[in-house]
Amino acid sequence: MSAYRAPALRLLGRLPTVLWLTVMWAVLWGDFSPGTLVAGAMVGAGCYAAAKLPHLPVRLRFRPLRVAGLVGHIALDLLLSSVHMAYHTLLHPARVRGAIVAVPLRTDSDLLMAMVSAGLSLVTGSQTIELDREGGVIYVHGIPIHDESDVPKLRRSVLRTEEMYVRAFGTRDDIAQFEAAERELAGAGAAAEEER
Amino acid sequence: MTATDWATAVLMPLGALFALTGTIGMVRFPTLLGRMHASTKPDTVALVLILAGAAFQLPDLRSALPLALVAVFQFMTMPVLAQTLGRVAYSRGMVVSEHLVTDELADDLAKREAEEGRAAEDPRRAEAP
């Protein structure tokens, strides 16, 4: 029984990719008639087989409201910080300094980490330099950073971005794990404060 | 001019302006990472604005869909490119520390190297006595 369920499951896992390829095909043709869709599905499946793409289990949830919030946040952030950057570019580019901060991430999901790092590189003013998968630490270069007091601000914005991605796309387990890690980090932070 | 013409007339020059500031930034910023910030991000905004401006001139939504595809691919490829370039630039020592307020990656790399150095030395120490 399981021997024949496995290939079926594998095919099912590949369906979203083929579906996406089909949609792209139809969009490029500008035509959503059944003939185009069938041809697109065939080309998509053929390309998928020829490319021998590895099958990755995609464990994500999609929360429409949170995703809409995230998209809005990214759009606004892109626009505002591009204006901000333009101001610095035109007035005093030589004085603009940056900083590279190490931020321990709270999520442990490969996909979410990749999304967070891409999301940070997407918006103006922050860019992922390195991702330490084992330690779960992300290294982000931020600009403009005028002095030490701006560093915590950059760190907070990275953590906020992470939280938005986890809450928009994480499964229930991811969110539970994220919250546990957050409590642990908060506890560790408080303990470190007390020691000082 | 119709309303759609007005939308295009606002969106396209705005996009061009963003592209221009990005390019000026590329020339005027002193550091490589600064240049990358200045050139990649405002250009994305510029592209989206110009695509939106172009979309208003098309007869219907269906012919505007490929433009959305262009934006999607820009959003998917740009961060990967920027990240790869940033990492390569960093590891080749092209990031000048005088323009950085802090560099925690350098600190952590030094720490990691020290640990690896100790691990490599250990067997030799065990053999010595």
Interface residues (C-beta under 8 A of the other chain):
Chain A: M24 V27 L28 G30 F32 L78 L79 S81 S82 M85 A86 T89 L90 P93 A94 V96 R97 G98 A99 I100 V101 A102 S117 A118 G119 L120 S121 L122 V123 T124 G125 Q127 T128 I129 E130 D132 V137 Y139 H141 I143 I145 H146 D147 E148 D150 V151
Chain B: F18 T21 I24 G25 R28 F29 P30 T31 L33 G34 M36 H37 A38 K41 P42 T44 V45 R62 S63 L65 P66 A68 L69 F75 M78 P79 V80 A82 Q83 G86 R87 Y90 V95 H99 L100 V101 T102 D103 E104 L105 A106 D107 D108
